[in-house]
Amino acid sequence: MTETKAKVREFLGRYLPDQEIADDEDMFSRGYANSMFVVQLVLFVEQELATPVDDDDLDFDNFRSVDAIAGFVHAKAGRPQHA
């Protein structure tokens, strides 16, 4: 899961370059995310992390933090979620 978190942090660095976001920080409640960012984030998860995002998966809880995204990716792949 460490590699997935690193990729998510790299993505966030490209789209939120002036923000330092902790793994458990809620990007939505902090105001870092807008609708365009969310679209880019979902595309990143699908394309770069090779994880299909179904309509039922489009829940803010799956995307609100680095930890949540990594957990979602690993759950979809059926992999254990250890750091």
N, CA, C and O of each residue as an XYZ file, in Angstrom:
332
protein
N       0.833     -1.187      0.000
C       0.000      0.000      0.000
C       0.878      1.251      0.000
O       0.427      2.321     -0.410
N       2.104      1.130      0.447
C       3.023      2.260      0.482
C       3.265      2.827     -0.920
O       3.324      4.043     -1.098
N       3.402      1.953     -1.899
C       3.627      2.401     -3.279
C       2.404      3.161     -3.806
O       2.543      4.172     -4.493
N       1.230      2.674     -3.484
C       0.002      3.354     -3.914
C      -0.078      4.736     -3.286
O      -0.401      5.706     -3.971
N       0.210      4.839     -2.002
C       0.180      6.144     -1.329
C       1.188      7.101     -1.952
O       0.903      8.288     -2.109
N       2.358      6.594     -2.305
C       3.376      7.437     -2.930
C       2.880      7.972     -4.276
O       3.106      9.139     -4.596
N       2.211      7.138     -5.058
C       1.673      7.582     -6.341
C       0.576      8.623     -6.141
O       0.495      9.594     -6.893
N      -0.267      8.423     -5.130
C      -1.329      9.387     -4.845
C      -0.715     10.719     -4.428
O      -1.152     11.775     -4.884
N       0.307     10.673     -3.555
C       0.971     11.912     -3.138
C       1.597     12.644     -4.323
O       1.550     13.872     -4.393
N       2.181     11.889     -5.252
C       2.767     12.490     -6.454
C       1.679     13.184     -7.281
O       1.877     14.303     -7.755
N       0.545     12.527     -7.453
C      -0.580     13.128     -8.171
C      -1.032     14.409     -7.475
O      -1.216     15.440     -8.123
N      -1.207     14.345     -6.175
C      -1.651     15.523     -5.426
C      -0.655     16.664     -5.561
O      -1.049     17.828     -5.638
N       0.616     16.341     -5.589
C       1.642     17.367     -5.753
C       1.540     18.105     -7.071
O       1.885     19.283     -7.157
N       1.065     17.415     -8.103
C       0.880     18.054     -9.415
C      -0.334     18.972     -9.427
O      -0.308     20.033    -10.052
N      -1.398     18.567     -8.739
C      -2.644     19.333     -8.784
C      -2.821     20.292     -7.619
O      -3.573     21.262     -7.713
N      -2.135     20.023     -6.534
C      -2.201     20.891     -5.356
C      -0.778     21.205     -4.900
O      -0.391     20.837     -3.791
N       0.006     21.882     -5.745
C       1.439     22.036     -5.479
C       1.775     22.841     -4.226
O       2.858     22.673     -3.666
N       0.892     23.689     -3.784
C       1.195     24.526     -2.624
C       0.640     23.962     -1.322
O       0.646     24.641     -0.294
N       0.161     22.724     -1.363
C      -0.457     22.127     -0.181
C       0.319     20.896      0.269
O       0.679     20.046     -0.544
N       0.564     20.812      1.529
C       1.147     19.605      2.116
C       0.005     18.870      2.804
O      -0.549     19.355      3.790
N      -0.340     17.712      2.288
C      -1.515     16.989      2.769
C      -1.077     15.717      3.480
O      -0.353     14.896      2.917
N      -1.524     15.561      4.725
C      -1.238     14.347      5.489
C      -2.066     13.199      4.913
O      -3.104     13.423      4.291
N      -1.600     11.977      5.124
C      -2.290     10.807      4.569
C      -3.741     10.702      5.025
O      -4.590     10.209      4.282
N      -4.028     11.154      6.225
C      -5.392     11.024      6.749
C      -6.197     12.326      6.666
O      -7.310     12.399      7.186
N      -5.641     13.344      6.018
C      -6.307     14.641      5.925
C      -7.435     14.616      4.898
O      -7.252     14.135      3.780
N      -8.586     15.128      5.277
C      -9.765     15.177      4.417
C      -9.632     16.354      3.446
O      -9.780     17.513      3.834
N      -9.352     16.040      2.189
C      -9.134     17.080      1.178
C     -10.401     17.878      0.893
O     -10.326     19.056      0.544
N     -11.542     17.255      1.035
C     -12.802     17.929      0.732
C     -13.171     18.927      1.823
O     -13.561     20.057      1.531
N     -13.050     18.513      3.065
C     -13.412     19.435      4.146
C     -12.419     20.588      4.262
O     -12.764     21.655      4.768
N     -11.194     20.379      3.798
C     -10.176     21.439      3.821
C     -10.311     22.388      2.624
O      -9.623     23.406      2.557
N     -11.185     22.056      1.695
C     -11.422     22.934      0.548
C     -10.410     22.797     -0.577
O     -10.342     23.668     -1.445
N      -9.623     21.730     -0.587
C      -8.617     21.550     -1.626
C      -9.221     21.048     -2.936
O      -8.622     21.218     -3.998
N     -10.382     20.440     -2.870
C     -10.950     19.779     -4.033
C     -12.130     20.567     -4.598
O     -12.998     21.039     -3.863
N     -12.135     20.694     -5.914
C     -13.295     21.235     -6.614
C     -13.749     20.171     -7.610
O     -13.151     19.097     -7.683
N     -14.786     20.455     -8.364
C     -15.345     19.436     -9.253
C     -14.345     18.975    -10.310
O     -14.299     17.789    -10.635
N     -13.549     19.886    -10.848
C     -12.552     19.507    -11.855
C     -11.476     18.612    -11.237
O     -11.036     17.644    -11.857
N     -11.062     18.936    -10.036
C     -10.067     18.114     -9.346
C     -10.601     16.704     -9.130
O      -9.871     15.730     -9.317
N     -11.864     16.585     -8.738
C     -12.449     15.270     -8.484
C     -12.453     14.431     -9.757
O     -12.158     13.237     -9.712
N     -12.781     15.039    -10.877
C     -12.754     14.323    -12.155
C     -11.336     13.845    -12.447
O     -11.137     12.693    -12.833
N     -10.353     14.720    -12.266
C      -8.956     14.340    -12.494
C      -8.517     13.218    -11.551
O      -7.775     12.319    -11.947
N      -8.976     13.278    -10.318
C      -8.628     12.251     -9.324
C      -9.201     10.893     -9.720
O      -8.505      9.880     -9.643
N     -10.450     10.867    -10.137
C     -11.065      9.604    -10.560
C     -10.336      9.054    -11.790
O     -10.062      7.856    -11.861
N     -10.026      9.910    -12.747
C      -9.271      9.462    -13.927
C      -7.901      8.927    -13.539
O      -7.443      7.932    -14.100
N      -7.242      9.579    -12.586
C      -5.946      9.110    -12.102
C      -6.064      7.703    -11.507
O      -5.254      6.824    -11.804
N      -7.066      7.505    -10.677
C      -7.264      6.191    -10.049
C      -7.503      5.127    -11.121
O      -6.957      4.026    -11.045
N      -8.316      5.461    -12.112
C      -8.610      4.486    -13.166
C      -7.401      4.215    -14.058
O      -7.080      3.061    -14.342
N      -6.738      5.270    -14.494
C      -5.664      5.111    -15.473
C      -4.313      4.781    -14.853
O      -3.661      3.821    -15.262
N      -3.897      5.559    -13.885
C      -2.553      5.385    -13.315
C      -2.483      4.271    -12.267
O      -1.456      3.610    -12.117
N      -3.577      4.075    -11.555
C      -3.578      3.020    -10.543
C      -4.310      1.773    -11.029
O      -4.476      0.808    -10.284
N      -4.746      1.805    -12.292
C      -5.384      0.653    -12.936
C      -6.525      0.074    -12.098
O      -6.639     -1.139    -11.925
N      -7.363      0.973    -11.586
C      -8.475      0.560    -10.742
C      -9.775      1.115    -11.319
O      -9.983      2.328    -11.334
N     -10.646      0.227    -11.792
C     -11.908      0.723    -12.334
C     -12.760      1.359    -11.237
O     -12.837      0.851    -10.118
N     -13.393      2.473    -11.577
C     -14.275      3.167    -10.638
C     -15.686      3.088    -11.214
O     -16.003      3.738    -12.210
N     -16.517      2.289    -10.578
C     -17.900      2.130    -11.004
C     -18.750      3.256    -10.428
O     -18.327      3.960     -9.511
N     -19.941      3.418    -10.972
C     -20.845      4.448    -10.467
C     -21.062      4.316     -8.960
O     -21.111      5.319     -8.247
N     -21.190      3.087     -8.479
C     -21.401      2.856     -7.046
C     -20.192      3.253     -6.205
O     -20.321      3.469     -5.000
N     -19.024      3.351     -6.827
C     -17.792      3.709     -6.121
C     -17.631      5.221     -5.965
O     -16.780      5.681     -5.203
N     -18.443      5.991     -6.683
C     -18.313      7.448     -6.660
C     -18.899      8.015     -5.373
O     -19.942      8.669     -5.362
N     -18.192      7.739     -4.306
C     -18.567      8.173     -2.961
C     -17.369      8.963     -2.424
O     -16.232      8.495     -2.487
N     -17.629     10.153     -1.901
C     -16.529     10.974     -1.392
C     -15.660     10.214     -0.397
O     -14.457     10.461     -0.320
N     -16.239      9.303      0.359
C     -15.457      8.567      1.348
C     -14.327      7.757      0.713
O     -13.323      7.488      1.372
N     -14.469      7.370     -0.540
C     -13.417      6.609     -1.231
C     -12.262      7.485     -1.707
O     -11.203      6.970     -2.068
N     -12.455      8.805     -1.711
C     -11.482      9.700     -2.334
C     -11.055     10.878     -1.454
O     -10.317     11.748     -1.918
N     -11.496     10.925     -0.211
C     -11.282     12.135      0.587
C      -9.880     12.285      1.181
O      -9.529     13.368      1.651
N      -9.082     11.231      1.170
C      -7.723     11.321      1.724
C      -6.810     10.339      1.001
O      -7.277      9.462      0.274
N      -5.519     10.493      1.204
C      -4.543      9.555      0.648
C      -4.843      8.153      1.176
O      -4.841      7.187      0.412
N      -5.100      8.041      2.483
C      -5.427      6.732      3.072
C      -6.676      6.130      2.444
O      -6.706      4.935      2.146
N      -7.711      6.948      2.239
C      -8.969      6.454      1.676
C      -8.775      5.967      0.243
O      -9.305      4.923     -0.138
N      -8.020      6.718     -0.545
C      -7.783      6.324     -1.936
C      -6.996      5.022     -1.991
O      -7.346      4.112     -2.742
N      -5.939      4.932     -1.199
C      -5.135      3.709     -1.184
C      -5.971      2.523     -0.698
O      -5.864      1.428     -1.250
N      -6.787      2.727      0.314
C      -7.659      1.661      0.801
C      -8.653      1.217     -0.254
O      -8.896      0.021     -0.419
N      -9.226      2.170     -0.967
C     -10.166      1.869     -2.047
C      -9.483      1.043     -3.136
O     -10.016      0.020     -3.567
N      -8.309      1.481     -3.581
C      -7.576      0.783     -4.639
C      -7.265     -0.645     -4.211
O      -7.446     -1.581     -4.989
N      -6.807     -0.811     -3.003
C      -6.443     -2.145     -2.532
C      -7.669     -3.024     -2.310
O      -7.615     -4.230     -2.553
N      -8.765     -2.441     -1.854
C     -10.000     -3.210     -1.679
C     -10.533     -3.696     -3.025
O     -10.985     -4.834     -3.147
N     -10.478     -2.824     -4.034
C     -10.942     -3.207     -5.368
C     -10.083     -4.331     -5.951
O     -10.572     -5.168     -6.708
N      -8.813     -4.339     -5.594
C      -7.893     -5.365     -6.122
C      -7.908     -6.615     -5.262
O      -7.308     -7.627     -5.625
N      -8.599     -6.552     -4.105
C      -8.633     -7.696     -3.214
C      -7.331     -7.943     -2.481
O      -7.041     -9.066     -2.069
N      -6.531     -6.864     -2.318
C      -5.246     -6.980     -1.642
C      -5.374     -6.572     -0.189
O      -6.225     -5.749      0.147
N      -4.551     -7.128      0.675
C      -4.566     -6.697      2.091
C      -4.122     -5.244      2.215
O      -3.351     -4.746      1.395
N      -4.618     -4.572      3.252
C      -4.345     -3.132      3.415
C      -3.324     -2.867      4.506
O      -3.641     -2.182      5.479
N      -2.134     -3.373      4.383
C      -1.088     -3.031      5.360
C      -0.216     -1.960      4.777
O      -0.061     -1.852      3.561
N       0.359     -1.158      5.664
C       1.196     -0.032      5.242
C       2.413     -0.538      4.591
O       3.255      0.249      4.160
